[in-house]
Amino acid sequence: MLKSTKHVDIIEALEWCVDRQVGLLCKTPREWIEWMGYKTHSSNLHNLAVLNVAQAGKKLNDIKGYDWIGDNFPYWSRQKKYKPFTTTI
């Protein structure tokens, strides 16, 4: 269960999923956040939560030093606008 959409909580939840090998076949961050049971009362808040998942994933890749998200959530890297890191090299 996702506690909040703060980057630290999202990163913890992403690592939890990988450690337990669950939720890895979600096709998009949107599907993953729904799978994690995060509920919002408006589509704007839901869209913001999805954006925070994408940003937290980039931050996690930066911390790990490689495309950790792409390795563990293989469908996410197939998205047209997927960028694994916060900055371009």
C-alpha positions in Angstrom: 0.0 0.0 0.0 1.3 3.4 -0.9 1.4 5.8 2.1 1.6 9.1 0.2 2.9 10.5 -3.1 6.0 12.0 -1.6 9.1 10.8 -3.4 10.6 9.1 -0.4 7.4 7.0 0.1 7.1 6.2 -3.6 10.8 5.0 -3.7 10.2 2.9 -0.6 7.1 1.3 -2.3 9.0 0.7 -5.6 11.8 -1.1 -3.8 9.2 -3.0 -1.7 7.6 -4.3 -4.9 10.9 -5.3 -6.4 12.0 -7.1 -3.2 8.7 -9.1 -3.2 8.5 -9.4 -7.0 5.0 -8.0 -7.1 3.5 -5.3 -9.3 6.4 -5.4 -11.7 4.2 -6.2 -14.7 2.1 -3.0 -14.4 2.3 -1.3 -17.8 2.6 2.3 -16.7 3.1 4.3 -13.5 -0.6 5.1 -13.6 -1.5 1.4 -13.5 1.1 0.8 -10.8 -0.3 3.6 -8.5 -3.8 2.1 -8.9 -2.4 -1.4 -8.2 -0.8 -0.1 -5.0 -4.3 1.0 -3.9 -3.7 4.8 -3.9 -7.0 6.6 -4.0 -7.7 10.2 -4.9 -10.9 12.3 -5.0 -10.1 14.0 -8.3 -8.5 13.3 -11.6 -6.1 16.2 -11.1 -4.8 14.7 -7.9 -4.5 11.3 -9.6 -2.5 12.8 -12.5 -0.2 14.6 -10.0 0.3 11.3 -8.2 1.3 9.6 -11.4 3.7 12.4 -12.2 5.3 12.0 -8.8 5.8 8.3 -9.4 7.6 9.1 -12.7 9.8 11.7 -11.0 10.6 9.5 -8.0 11.5 6.7 -10.5 14.0 9.0 -12.2 15.4 10.1 -8.8 15.8 6.4 -7.9 17.6 5.7 -11.1 19.9 8.7 -10.4 20.7 7.3 -6.9 21.3 3.7 -8.2 23.4 5.0 -11.1 21.6 3.0 -13.8 18.1 2.4 -15.2 16.8 0.5 -12.2 13.2 1.2 -13.1 13.7 -0.1 -16.7 15.3 -3.3 -15.3 12.6 -4.0 -12.8 9.5 -2.5 -14.4 10.1 -3.5 -18.0 6.9 -2.1 -19.5 7.6 1.4 -18.2 10.6 1.9 -20.3 8.5 1.0 -23.4 6.5 4.2 -22.9 7.0 6.8 -25.7 8.1 9.6 -23.3 10.2 7.4 -21.0 13.3 9.1 -19.7 15.3 7.2 -17.1 17.2 10.0 -15.5 16.5 13.5 -14.2 19.1 15.0 -16.5 20.3 14.1 -20.0 23.9 13.1 -20.5 
